[in-house]
Amino acid sequence: MSTSSLSWDQAVLQPPACDAWKEHMEGAAYHLASCIVLLGYMGGSGIFGSLYIFGLLAPGYFCYALWGWLSACGLDILVWNALLVLTCVLQLAHLAYRLRRDTVPEEFELLYKAMYLPLQVPLEVYREIVKCCEEQVQSLGRDQNYAVEGKTPIDRLSLLLSGRVRVSQDGQFLHYIFPYQFLDSPEWESLRPSEEGTFQVTLTAETDCSYITWPRRRLYLLLRKDRYIARLFSSHLGYDISEKLYSLNEKLFAKFGLRFDIRLPTPCSCGGNFLGLGTLGQYRRTEIASRVAHT
């Protein structure tokens, strides 16, 4: 049996005992490093837990490297701990990049919680939707027009984030648009991708407003590429139109015919009997709720 085998057997079966402990303790750098590493391993899970762990391990290993250089005088101790410090720094840089990439502005975070989180839309899908509008929030001053009747082309789809917008036609008030409602959902649904048109109503901000907007061509490309996002937008737009139908119930009256918002589908009429917007809206709400559930 070789000498190396005997030494390993003796080390395992008959480990040497410390006959005499060192009289002096290691330097302060060694004990400081041990305390920092101990605190570092108390971090939790997730990206912030990882930031905490590697943020403490890096200075802890750096203190070990100083101890190996100044007190222990061991080149191997210095090299190994320097490599560990470099590894922790690289990991921190990667985590910081991930955190910056996954962070969205506050307005988009609130939008996700209000509209997309209840439908359990994955964050990856939501980022594709936000990317399509270039993560930019537009502003609309008080009494400023978003669209003018017969002049503004239908070349985008916008969603109101804050404020209140008044919708009118021929100077007559129709209804309001509130936060997390589309500004131009009826116009969007009224045209095919190859068609062009102009607004038939005027949209005016009653307060300072903010909104996000998707360019028409870019959004059509996204909807064509991703069927899940297309179904999601279809459900949101359908529900939004049904809400506008409800808000127009009191705008219908009988006097030499029916008066209705020309942006929205015409009520069915037959022999003086017609399907009111309330009934149509209820039918549309049920349909959209079913589509959202299956999405």
Secondary structure in CASP SS format (residue, H / E / C, confidence):
PFRMAT SS
TARGET T0000
AUTHOR 0000-0000-0000
METHOD secondary structure of the structure
MODEL  1
M C 1.00
S C 1.00
T H 1.00
S H 1.00
S H 1.00
L H 1.00
S H 1.00
W H 1.00
D H 1.00
Q H 1.00
A H 1.00
V H 1.00
L H 1.00
Q C 1.00
P C 1.00
P C 1.00
A C 1.00
C C 1.00
D C 1.00
A C 1.00
W C 1.00
K C 1.00
E C 1.00
H C 1.00
M C 1.00
E C 1.00
G C 1.00
A H 1.00
A H 1.00
Y H 1.00
H H 1.00
L H 1.00
A H 1.00
S H 1.00
C H 1.00
I H 1.00
V H 1.00
L H 1.00
L H 1.00
G H 1.00
Y C 1.00
M C 1.00
G C 1.00
G C 1.00
S C 1.00
G H 1.00
I H 1.00
F H 1.00
G H 1.00
S H 1.00
L H 1.00
Y H 1.00
I H 1.00
F H 1.00
G H 1.00
L H 1.00
L H 1.00
A H 1.00
P H 1.00
G H 1.00
Y H 1.00
F H 1.00
C H 1.00
Y H 1.00
A H 1.00
L H 1.00
W H 1.00
G H 1.00
W H 1.00
L H 1.00
S C 1.00
A C 1.00
C C 1.00
G C 1.00
L H 1.00
D H 1.00
I H 1.00
L H 1.00
V H 1.00
W H 1.00
N H 1.00
A H 1.00
L H 1.00
L H 1.00
V H 1.00
L H 1.00
T H 1.00
C H 1.00
V H 1.00
L H 1.00
Q H 1.00
L H 1.00
A H 1.00
H H 1.00
L H 1.00
A H 1.00
Y H 1.00
R H 1.00
L H 1.00
R H 1.00
R H 1.00
D H 1.00
T C 1.00
V C 1.00
P C 1.00
E H 1.00
E H 1.00
F H 1.00
E H 1.00
L H 1.00
L H 1.00
Y H 1.00
K H 1.00
A H 1.00
M H 1.00
Y H 1.00
L H 1.00
P H 1.00
L H 1.00
Q C 1.00
V C 1.00
P C 1.00
L H 1.00
E H 1.00
V H 1.00
Y H 1.00
R H 1.00
E H 1.00
I H 1.00
V H 1.00
K H 1.00
C H 1.00
C C 1.00
E C 1.00
E C 1.00
Q C 1.00
V C 1.00
Q E 1.00
S E 1.00
L E 1.00
G C 1.00
R C 1.00
D C 1.00
Q C 1.00
N E 1.00
Y E 1.00
A E 1.00
V C 1.00
E C 1.00
G C 1.00
K C 1.00
T C 1.00
P E 1.00
I C 1.00
D C 1.00
R E 1.00
L E 1.00
S E 1.00
L E 1.00
L E 1.00
L E 1.00
S E 1.00
G C 1.00
R C 1.00
V E 1.00
R E 1.00
V E 1.00
S E 1.00
Q E 1.00
D C 1.00
G C 1.00
Q E 1.00
F E 1.00
L E 1.00
H E 1.00
Y E 1.00
I E 1.00
F C 1.00
P C 1.00
Y C 1.00
Q C 1.00
F E 1.00
L C 1.00
D C 1.00
S H 1.00
P H 1.00
E H 1.00
W H 1.00
E H 1.00
S H 1.00
L C 1.00
R C 1.00
P C 1.00
S C 1.00
E C 1.00
E C 1.00
G C 1.00
T E 1.00
F C 1.00
Q C 1.00
V C 1.00
T E 1.00
L E 1.00
T E 1.00
A E 1.00
E C 1.00
T C 1.00
D C 1.00
C E 1.00
S E 1.00
Y E 1.00
I E 1.00
T E 1.00
W E 1.00
P E 1.00
R H 1.00
R H 1.00
R H 1.00
L H 1.00
Y H 1.00
L H 1.00
L H 1.00
L H 1.00
R H 1.00
K H 1.00
D C 1.00
R H 1.00
Y H 1.00
I H 1.00
A H 1.00
R H 1.00
L H 1.00
F H 1.00
S H 1.00
S H 1.00
H H 1.00
L H 1.00
G H 1.00
Y H 1.00
D H 1.00
I H 1.00
S H 1.00
E H 1.00
K H 1.00
L H 1.00
Y H 1.00
S H 1.00
L C 1.00
N H 1.00
E H 1.00
K H 1.00
L C 1.00
F C 1.00
A E 1.00
K C 1.00
F C 1.00
G C 1.00
L E 1.00
R C 1.00
F C 1.00
D C 1.00
I C 1.00
R C 1.00
L C 1.00
P C 1.00
T C 1.00
P C 1.00
C C 1.00
S E 1.00
C E 1.00
G C 1.00
G C 1.00
N E 1.00
F E 1.00
L C 1.00
G C 1.00
L H 1.00
G H 1.00
T H 1.00
L H 1.00
G H 1.00
Q H 1.00
Y H 1.00
R H 1.00
R H 1.00
T H 1.00
E H 1.00
I H 1.00
A H 1.00
S H 1.00
R H 1.00
V H 1.00
A H 1.00
H H 1.00
T C 1.00
END
